[in-house]
Amino acid sequence: MPALAGRIRRWARSTSTRTAALVGLIFYLSYAFAHGSWANPTLIGVSVFVGLFLPSYAKLSNKAELWANNQFGFVTCGRLGRFVPQYVFNLAAFWIMQWGGALKATGIESVGGVAVAALVTTLASQGAQYGALYVFQRGFGDANRNVLVAVSVNLVLAALGTAGVPGAREAFLASGVVFGALFFGLGLMSDLRSLAAPRGGVGMFFGTFNPFHNTHLEMVRRALEERDLDRIVIHPTLVPRLHADAFRREEIRVARLEQGFQIYEKTEKADVAVDYFPTGNKFLPPETRKALIELALAEAGLSNRVEVAFYPEIYNTKGFQGVIAEIRRRHPGQRLHTLHGTDFGGMLVRQISDECGWIYPWRILRRDRVSATAIRRGATGMTATVVTDVLEQLTANLPVVTAGGRRFRNDNGVLTEGT
């Protein structure tokens, strides 16, 4: 019972739980005011459902998008994967509210009926949330608050529009067209750039590389050949913003060192509805991952065409957006290409690149079963010989690691060269 009570308390104080409850309240107030349905039990029931299950729905949408990305590797497919569950949800909500008498029949008819109302609401919601996160990535506001504002405005506009309020109806329909075109149009342009990319220029390869493995090497080789790139710049993720913010709020911590990997864990302050570790909770320190990339490239004979960049000041303040700007500054007039996989991290890198201007994506569909996750779980034969050697020395917790003619001091998994 004490454990159950503790879980309930953590659920109740979760930011996601409170945000969902607030969205449910705004949903009720908006439709009750616009449609005059204050005491309608159907509206009350749908509002309570929204308030309770919104975090679960968000996770379902994320999984649907991730599945579509992994299957096809196109932004448009991933966004359709996210769009379909929300459209089905909105369609069901509108139909139930219409069946329960919570909506003005003339208002719904004025926007084209339940199916069109659900379609416009979904398009506007997806586009508005995308815009809210775009603004956040550029340092404005907080991710949760930005999304909450976007969703709230969309709810109010949808309620007034489906009630047939003059001006609001037109604005509601226009929002669906504008935000839908933004959401899917930008994704389609990105997909077209990936299919019709010119040859030549500089490739950019971002990721955790936790650790750098054989598929990463194969991606570098193939991209150099298929796009005839002059060079490729690899920059590993340092501490992702999600984790940096969570560390600052004391929601996660480094629990222990295990075979050279830092093991992250959630604290009592963690939000129970947040997935803090979408790519796992075992991380080699950034300095170590950088060293492994350099060693693997040298062993493969690729060091002359591949540069390992490390801009901690830029990354920590401006993220990969700042890193891309720095690469542009260092390679003026050069076409830029982004190498990426189709997993969560790869498609996030693709999105960041798309938001930074006219960059040509180069994607690879992962089908070879080689993964950093498997390596962290003990799989062998998936990394270059020199990387395997270093990982074994880290597992043994040797104070000094030697590999590829280089010597590193090992401080709790952090490799520092020169001693």
Summary of the structure (lengths in Angstrom):
residues: 419
radius of gyration: 24.3
end to end distance: 54.1
largest distance: 78.0
contacts: 1374
relative contact order: 0.11
helix: 60%
strand: 13%
